[in-house]
Amino acid sequence: MSLKLGQITIVVRDYDEAINYYTKQLGFLLKEDSRMSDTKRWVVISPGEHGCRLLLAKAITEKQENAIGNQTGGRVFLFLYTNDIESFYKRLIELNVSIVRKISTENYGKVFVFEDLYGNLWDVIEETN
């Protein structure tokens, strides 16, 4: 038997706002944007061709709205791996993405933390070979 994590939901305020941010600021790929009803869309983005994808889900209840940007209670929510942390860091700085913690070297590699459009915290990691 084989298992893999396919998608993770991120609760967002607005579909188009989120698509714009994740594709233009972070350079993610828009994999799907299908209208399901007048108010609901199936929007999937990905940092690359392979691996886990993110489903952008528009908040529709007060409880969901309260979770925007705080889906993990203030802890780092997602871990993004790269083979060129300096270039990605520079890109985010140039695009005014909020850097929470600058690049540091840890025993597992280099890491920095940024905050996305909604306040979710992301670790960006370049692992030591």
C-alpha positions in Angstrom: 0.0 0.0 0.0 1.2 3.5 -0.8 0.0 6.8 0.7 0.8 10.4 0.0 -0.5 13.7 1.2 -2.2 15.3 -1.9 -3.7 18.6 -0.7 -3.9 20.9 2.3 -6.7 23.5 2.6 -5.9 27.1 3.3 -8.9 29.2 4.3 -8.8 32.6 2.5 -10.9 35.8 2.3 -11.2 36.0 -1.4 -10.3 33.6 -4.2 -8.8 36.1 -6.7 -6.9 37.9 -3.9 -5.3 34.6 -2.8 -4.6 33.4 -6.4 -2.9 36.7 -7.1 -0.8 36.6 -4.0 0.3 33.0 -4.2 1.1 33.0 -7.9 2.6 36.5 -8.4 4.3 37.0 -5.0 5.4 33.4 -4.3 5.6 32.2 -7.8 3.2 29.2 -7.3 1.4 27.5 -10.2 -2.4 27.8 -10.6 -3.3 24.1 -11.2 -7.1 24.5 -11.2 -9.8 27.1 -10.9 -13.2 25.6 -11.4 -16.5 27.3 -10.6 -18.7 25.0 -8.5 -21.6 27.4 -7.8 -22.2 31.1 -7.7 -20.2 31.4 -4.5 -17.8 28.4 -4.5 -14.8 27.6 -6.6 -12.3 24.7 -6.5 -9.0 26.5 -6.6 -5.7 24.5 -6.4 -2.2 26.0 -6.4 1.2 24.3 -6.1 4.8 25.5 -5.5 5.9 23.1 -8.3 4.8 20.4 -10.6 5.1 17.6 -8.0 4.2 17.2 -4.4 1.5 18.5 -2.1 -0.9 21.0 -3.5 -2.9 23.7 -1.7 -6.7 24.1 -1.9 -7.7 27.7 -1.5 -11.1 27.7 0.3 -13.0 30.9 0.7 -14.3 31.4 4.3 -18.1 31.4 4.4 -18.9 31.1 8.1 -17.7 33.3 11.0 -15.8 30.3 12.4 -13.9 29.9 9.1 -13.3 33.7 8.9 -11.7 33.5 12.4 -9.4 30.8 11.2 -7.9 32.9 8.3 -4.2 33.3 9.0 -4.4 31.4 12.2 -5.1 27.8 11.2 -2.4 26.5 13.5 -2.8 28.8 16.5 0.1 31.0 15.7 2.6 28.2 14.9 4.4 27.7 11.6 1.7 26.3 9.3 3.6 25.1 6.2 7.1 24.0 5.3 8.4 24.9 1.9 11.6 23.2 0.7 14.0 24.8 -1.8 17.4 24.2 -3.3 18.2 27.9 -3.5 17.1 29.7 -0.4 19.0 32.9 -1.0 17.3 33.5 -4.4 13.8 32.8 -3.0 14.5 35.0 0.1 15.7 37.8 -2.2 12.5 37.4 -4.4 10.2 37.7 -1.3 12.1 40.8 -0.1 11.8 42.5 -3.5 8.1 41.8 -3.5 7.6 43.1 0.0 6.6 39.8 1.5 6.8 40.0 5.3 9.9 38.2 6.6 9.4 37.1 10.2 12.8 35.6 10.7 15.9 36.1 8.5 17.9 33.3 7.0 19.8 31.3 9.7 21.9 28.2 9.6 20.6 25.2 11.7 21.9 21.7 12.0 19.5 20.5 9.3 20.2 23.4 6.8 19.3 27.0 6.2 15.9 28.3 7.1 13.8 31.5 7.2 10.2 32.3 8.1 7.8 34.5 6.2 4.2 35.5 6.8 1.8 35.2 3.9 -1.0 37.5 2.9 -3.3 36.2 5.6 -0.7 35.9 8.5 0.0 32.2 8.1 3.7 31.4 9.0 5.8 29.5 6.6 9.3 27.9 7.1 11.4 27.9 4.0 14.2 25.3 4.3 17.2 24.4 2.2 18.4 21.1 3.6 22.0 20.3 4.2 23.2 17.7 1.7 
